[in-house]
Amino acid sequence: MRIAIVTLPLHTNYGGILQAYALKTYLESLGHQVTVLDREVKMPLPPLWKAPFVYAKRAVQRIVKGQAGPVVFRELRFRRDFPVISANTQKFVDDLISPRLIKRYKDIKEGEYDAFVVGSDQVWRPRYFGRIEDAFLAFAKDWDVLRVAYAASFGTDHLEYEYMQVQECASLLETFDGVSVREDAGVLMCREWFDCEKAVQVLDPVMLLDRSVYEHIASRVTGHPAKGKVVSYILDPSKEKKNVLDFMLRVSGLQHYDLSTRPEDLTRPVSERVVPPLEEWLAGFADAGYVVTDSFHGCVLSIMFHKPFVAVGNSRRGMSRLQSLLSQFDLDMRLVHGIDPEDDGEFFLSPPDWDAVDAILETERDKSRRFLMDSLHK
């Protein structure tokens, strides 16, 4: 069967890239011909007539706010910097995912694919996807194809859709042959907001594959700078998260290794914003002695690599993602919003019961794989 995967753009987001790779790899293992659809990275210039006003306004804001102000010619800078910043991750995407690059979903012609799989990551979050109706396959509305949502995520436990978007997306969702979401809150949102009773919770695609797959990828890295250290992977730095990290460094007595990247920080030179290879990111988790993260996929890899970890709440990117994942594996107590300075850290330093975690993983993996196989054979 010819399957196209509809997901978020594969730019420099490690987790987003890895989940696309995992979903493609698993579907191919079932004997399907799989294509990941990727959208072109673009930041259009202001209209010619409007450009002088836009640039002048930004210049004034820059003078008033200093470094906190907007970059005056940010579109031009983005076009210049992005190919450099994304060079390493793009190589992984090109070599191991080989996506089809499209400008818009309307460029896809009827008859090119037999099925569309939407997912995973925050593909149903309007602020990340763009024209959200296309994440519900609006572009293929009248086509005779299989439609499956696999581990699609709203990213939050509250709705970020406008009224008309809810109406259209609910209508589109009715035509799906299988609907699954990544978080338990997503099941409830499908029922309450989209009148979809068939939604079920499944694992993130990264967890569909065996750990050995990621160990093999990580083994391509020479050197082990993170070996036995407290590895941090923080998406949104804050004072609270630094306090948690400092606490774990103090109570563990281990050295620190940082996997975090800041490609969006325009105050830094482009050479400091280059995102390291995804293989190095994986190796960091594989080699870690301990992990501190506010990332969903940081938690996923900590679980898969059997690394003791603490997850720091990340409300900006959506708390429900972390809460749902950790609750699913009975690891709720690993999620914190801060650290009591009187705590001795004994609980956080102790490893989870990995036998129990693995038993849950196998059960949920079987359920998730069965969902995909059943949905694609209707």
N, C-alpha and C positions, 0 to 999 in steps of 0.2 A: 504494500500500500504506500502511496506517496503522501507523506505527512508534512505539513508546514507548521512550525512552532511560532506562535505570536507571543513575543515577550518584550521586555524593556530594551532600549538600545544598549548594545554591548560596547560601552566606552571604557572607563577606567575603574568601574566598580567590581572589585574582586568577587564578591558574593553573587552579583548578577551574572557575571561571566561564567562562574563555576556551575551555577544551577542550570544555565542553558546547555553547557557541555554535558552535564549529568543526564538531563532529560533526553537530549539527542542520543547520547550513548546508550541509554537504556532502551529507548524505542528501536534503535538500530539492532540491539541484541535480540529483539523480537522478530527481526527479519524485515522491518520496514525501511523504505527509502525516505530519509528525513532531511529536511531543510530548515534551518533557523533563519527567520526573517529579521534582518537588521536594518534600521533606518539611518540614513545619512546624518552625520553631525553637521548642523548648520546654525549659524547665528546671522540672520539677514541684516544687511546694512539698513539704516533708516532711509526712507524715501528721499530722493535728492532735494526736493523742495523743503523737506522738514529737517534735514541734517544740520544746517547751521544753528537752528534753534535748540536741537537736542544736544549738540556738542557744547554750545554756549552755556546751557543750563547745567550740564555736568561739570564744566570748568568752574563755574561759580560755586557749586556744591563742594567741589574738590578743595577750593581755596578756603571755604568756611570750615569744612570738616577735616581737612588734612588727609591722612592716610585712610580715614574711615569713609571718605567720600568716594563716589563712583569713579571708575577709570574712564577718562574722557572718550578715548577711541577703543572701547572694550571689544567691539565686534572685530576690528582689525587685529587687535592683540590676540583674541581668541583664535582667529584663523591662522595666525603666525605661530602661536604657542602649542595648540592642541596636538598637531602631529608629533611634536617632540615629546610632550608629556605622556602621550598614549602609546608611544612606539613599542614599549615592552609588552603591554597587555594586548596590543593589536596583533603582535606576532603570535601569541597564544590563540587568539580568536581566529586568525587566518589559518594557522597550522592544524588546530584541533577541532574547530567548529565549522570553518569555511562557510560563513553565512551568505545568504543572498541579500545584497544591498539594494534597498528600494528607497525612493523618495517619498512615496505615499502608498497606502494600501490599495488604493484604486488602480495602481499600476499592475496588480495581480489579475490575471485573466481567468475566467471560468474554465474549468477543465484541467488546469495545471496541477491541482492537488485533489486527492480523494478525501482528505481529512485535515482539519485544523485543530491543533492543540494549543489552547491559550494558557500560558503560565511559564514559570511561576513568578516569584518575587511580587513586588507591589504593582502588578500589572493592571489591577483594577483601582488604582489611585489616580484620579484625574490630574493632580499636580505633577505627576511623574510621566504619565503616558501621553498626554496631549489630547487628541480627539478621542475621548473615552469610549464612544460608541464603537469604534473599530476594535477595541479590546473585547467587545462582545460580538465581533464579526459582522458588523453592519455592512462592510464592503462586500460580503458574500451572502447577503440576506436571502436572496432567492435561489441560491445554488443548491444543487443536489450533492451535498457533502456531509461527512460526519463532523460533528462539532463537539469538542470536549474541552472542559476547563480542568486543568490539573494544578492543584495547589495554588490557585490564584489567590492573591492577597489584596485586601483593601488597605492594609497598612495600619489602620486604626480601628477602634471599636465604635466610632461614630461616623455618620455619613458625611461625605464631602461633595456630594452630587447636588446639582440644581434639580428642581422639580421635573423639568422636561427630560433631563438626562435619566432620571430614575424611571420615568414612564417608558422611554424608548429602550433602555437597557433591560428592563424587566421583560418587555415584549420579545427582545432578541434572546434572552436567556431561556425562554420557554421552548425555543427550537433546539436547544442543546441536547445531545444524546447522553452526556454525562457531565455532572457538575461537582467539582470538588474544590475545597479551599484549604488554605494552609493553617489558619487559626480557628479555634472553636468559636470565637466571636464572629468570624466570617459566616459560619453556618447560620447563626442567629440573624445576621444582617440579610442574608439571602432570603430567609423566611419572612422577616418583618418588613423589609423594604422592597424586595423584588418578587414577593409571592412565590418563591421557589422552595418547594418542600423537599426536593431531591438532593440538595447539597449535602455532601459529607466531608469530613476532615481527613486529610491525608498528609503524608510526610513531604517535606521540602524535597525536590528532586535530588539534591546532594546526598540525601540519605538513602536513595534507592540503590546506590552503588556500594560495593564493599569497600572497606577502608583501604584495602590493598591497592585499589585503583589510584587513590590519592598519594599513597606512599610511593608508588612507582613514579608518579609525576614529580613528587618532591625529591626523589633520589637523583634527579638530573642536576641538582644544585651541588656545586663543589663548595666545601667548607660548611661549618655548622656554628655560626656566630650566636645562635639562640640556644645552644645546647645547655639544658639544665637551668635556664634563667627564667625569671618572671617576664613573660612576654606580654606586652600590652598592645591591644588593637582598639583604638578609640576613634570613633567617627566624628564625634562632637565634643571637643575638649571643654572641660569646666573645672572650677575649683573643687567641686565635690568629687569628681572623678579622679583628680590629681591626689586628693586626700586618701581615697581608697587605694590607689596605686602605691602611694608612699607608705601607707599602713602595711600592705602586703609585702612590700620590700623589707620593711623593718622587722616584721614578725617571722618572715621566712628566712631572712639572712642571705637571700639570693641576689645575684646581680640582675640588672635590668636590660631588656632588649625591646626596642620599640618597632612594631610593624606598621604603625599608623602612617598614612600619607595625607598630604595637604595640597592636592592639585588645584583646588579652587582658590587658594590663598594668593591673591594678586599682589600682596605686599612683598612677596618673596621672588627672587629671580627664577627664571624658568628652569634653570639647572637644578634647583632645589625642589621643584615641583614634579619632576619626572617620576612617574609611578613605577616602582621596581617590578620585575617579572612576577607573574602569578605563581610560578614555581617556587620562588623564594618565600612568598607569603605562605604557601602550603607547608614548606619546610620549617618555617618559624613555628607553626602549631605542632608539627610532628616532633620537633626537637625540644619544645618548651618543657620546663619543669613545673610551671604554673602559668595560668592565663588570667589576665584582667581585661575585660572587653565590655563595650556597650553595643556590640554588633550582633544581629541575629545569626549571621553565618559564622561569626566568631564563636558563638555558643555551640552551633552545630558541629564545627570542627573540633572543639574542645571535647564534646561528647564522643565523637567518632574516634578521636585519637586517644581517648581515655586520659585526659589531662584535668587535674583538679583546677577549678576556675571559680571566679566570681564575676557575675554579670551586673553591671551598673545600669540602673534605669535610664532609658533614653527617650524621654517624653516627646522630644522634637520629631523623632522618626516613628513614633508610635509604640506605646508600652505593651499593647495587646500581643504583639508578635513575640516578645520575650516571655511574657507571662504564659502564653499558650504553649510555647515550646517546652519551657521548663516544667510546667504543670504536667504535661504529657508524659514526662520522664521522671516524675516525682522528685524534681530538683528545685522546687519553688524557693527553698531557703537559700539558694545560690544567688538570687536576685536581691540586690540592695539598692538603696538610694543614698546611702552614706554609711559611715563606720563609727561605731561607738568607740571613742578613744580608750575606754576602759576594757574593751574586748581583748582577749588574749590571742584571738585569731585561730584557736584550736579547731573550731568547726570548719572554717574555710580552708585551712591547710590540709585537713584530712580528705582523702579521696572519696568520692561517692562509691556506693556499692555497684561496681561496674557489671557484675554478673546480673544484677536486677535490671540495670539500665539496658544491657544487651538483650535481655529477654523481651523487654518492651519494644526495643528496636526491631527485633525479628518479627514480632507479632504485627507491629504497625507497618513494617516493610511488606510483609505478605499481603496485608489488607490493601496497601497502596498500589502494589503491582497488580493485584487482582482487579482493582478498579479500572486501571488503564487497559488491561487486556479485555475486560468485559465491555468497556465503553467503545473500544475500537473494533469490536466484532459483532456489532448489531446489524 
